[in-house]
Amino acid sequence: MLRVAVPNKGSLAEPASQMLVEAGYRQRSDSRELVLLDADSDTEFFFLRPRDIAVYVGSGQLDVGITGQDLLLDSGADAEVVVPLGFGGSTFRFAAIPGTVSSIAQLSGRRVATAYPGVLRSYFARAGVDAHVISLDGAVETSVRLGVADAIADVVSTGTTLRNAGLEVFGDPLLTSEAVLIQRSGVATPPAVEQLVRRLQGVIIARQYVLMDYDIADDLVEQAVAITPGIESPTVSPLHEKGWSAVRSMVRRRETNAVMDELWELGARGILVTPIAACRL
């Protein structure tokens, strides 16, 4: 039986469960449920704190887990990334009161607060910065105002929270992170995990692409196919009306309308777009 750790709460919880549902796995309907057996896939899901998942997987108690790359690095657990999952993106940046610290080199000898001490210590070791890391559990932006730290290292999206706290971002990002599927380092990947990975990759691709069908005059097929080359090659079939062909191809979702415009200008008609629920490529 495959044992999988899934985030129980936080920003990764709902997207992780939704991706597993799209991959064909049963997920819980009650957030209080902490263990769920999907008999059809012979898989047992354990809903855990995202920060603990790497520890359970790294110890070998669970086969794989979904967590943030940042949490994996911060844990120091003996686990590795199997496949990135394309959601839960975040960027870690330094911030301080304007005019106090303006470069990473100036952090030497200063106090830096963070909720990710493992990530920060590793970064300072690589950068050769001798700073004092202060570990806090959330809301680190208030630490500077309260005199606990001289700067912070935290997740930054829009920067609004930092500005409201009177802080300003400086230096390059420490880390860019996203949700990842992890397993214990150095172990062979069993068939059940390989199947899980194929299913998840199918969902990732399905979210990025749509199927586009259109009709085009035979003498314009080559130009149309150049616009919609697909993953490997589009399907081209003759229509009942002589001199015309039907084309089906996978197109990147974000490019859908631009591609439709280009095909229309070329002379394509009957352009239809269909979402892809899942795929294997």
Secondary structure, DSSP 8 states (H G I E B T S, - for coil): -EEEEEE-SSTTHHHHHHHHHHTT----SSTT--EEEETTTTEEEEEE-HHHHHHHHHTTSSSEEEEEHHHHHHHT-SEEEEEE-S-S-EEEEEEE-TTT--SGGGGTTSEEEES-HHHHHHHHHHHT---EEEE-SS-TTHHHHTTS-SEEEEEESSSHHHHHTT-EEEEEEEEEE-EEEEEETT----HHHHHHHHHHHHHHHHHHEEEEEEEEEGGGHHHHHHH---SS--EEEE-SSTTEEEEEEEEEGGGHHHHHHHHHHHT-EEEEEEE------
